[in-house]
Amino acid sequence: MSRLPKLTRSWLLLGALLAGVLVGASAAPALEVGAKAPDFTLPGTTGEKISLSQFRGRKAVLIEFYGGESPT
């Protein structure tokens, strides 16, 4: 069995990763317009637990998710 060239393997891996993301995204239930967002809890910048439900009743809540290191 011959080995695939490195570039071909990279494209295959990228395609498989993309397909997994698309399948996973389609499995999530869609929210109706005007529906409340599901509650979740994440650690804050200082390690305290913050839940979305803590902000109920506010006019707007902006949530930003990012990857990588925290800015210093």
Wavefront OBJ file of the C-alpha trace (Angstrom):
o trace
v 0.000 0.000 0.000
v 1.503 3.329 -1.050
v 1.557 6.300 1.237
v -0.458 9.353 0.293
v 1.493 12.536 -0.321
v 1.593 14.839 2.702
v -0.530 17.515 0.988
v -3.245 14.981 0.101
v -3.352 13.708 3.684
v -3.698 17.289 4.931
v -6.659 17.935 2.622
v -8.310 14.674 3.662
v -7.863 15.547 7.335
v -9.261 19.049 6.773
v -12.254 17.619 4.888
v -12.974 15.087 7.643
v -12.724 17.802 10.296
v -15.081 20.083 8.373
v -17.573 17.257 7.858
v -17.509 16.496 11.593
v -18.184 20.131 12.453
v -21.076 20.340 9.999
v -22.644 17.122 11.284
v -22.215 18.253 14.902
v -23.712 21.668 14.163
v -26.746 20.169 12.482
v -27.419 18.009 15.563
v -27.915 21.071 17.789
v -31.540 22.127 18.205
v -32.426 25.418 16.559
v -33.928 28.221 18.616
v -37.025 30.031 17.489
v -36.835 33.796 17.010
v -37.548 35.439 20.367
v -36.796 32.278 22.367
v -34.587 32.492 25.457
v -31.033 31.222 25.100
v -30.253 28.050 27.059
v -28.461 28.681 30.350
v -24.784 27.776 30.646
v -21.963 28.405 33.119
v -18.341 29.220 32.284
v -15.349 30.422 34.290
v -14.781 34.185 34.259
v -11.429 35.900 33.753
v -10.590 35.581 37.455
v -11.860 32.003 37.780
v -15.313 32.734 39.241
v -18.270 30.877 37.745
v -20.571 33.040 35.609
v -23.976 31.836 34.369
v -26.010 33.382 31.603
v -29.016 33.319 33.953
v -27.246 35.899 36.168
v -27.944 38.474 33.454
v -31.693 37.800 33.018
v -33.708 40.993 32.921
v -30.955 43.035 31.299
v -31.744 44.728 28.022
v -28.862 43.100 26.109
v -26.026 40.680 26.808
v -23.047 40.401 24.451
v -21.217 37.074 24.583
v -17.857 36.742 22.859
v -16.142 33.372 22.538
v -12.536 33.212 21.434
v -9.771 30.668 21.436
v -6.205 30.945 22.546
v -4.473 32.711 25.379
v -6.126 35.445 27.419
v -4.941 38.932 26.525
v -2.645 40.450 29.139
l 1 2 3 4 5 6 7 8 9 10 11 12 13 14 15 16 17 18 19 20 21 22 23 24 25 26 27 28 29 30 31 32 33 34 35 36 37 38 39 40 41 42 43 44 45 46 47 48 49 50 51 52 53 54 55 56 57 58 59 60 61 62 63 64 65 66 67 68 69 70 71 72
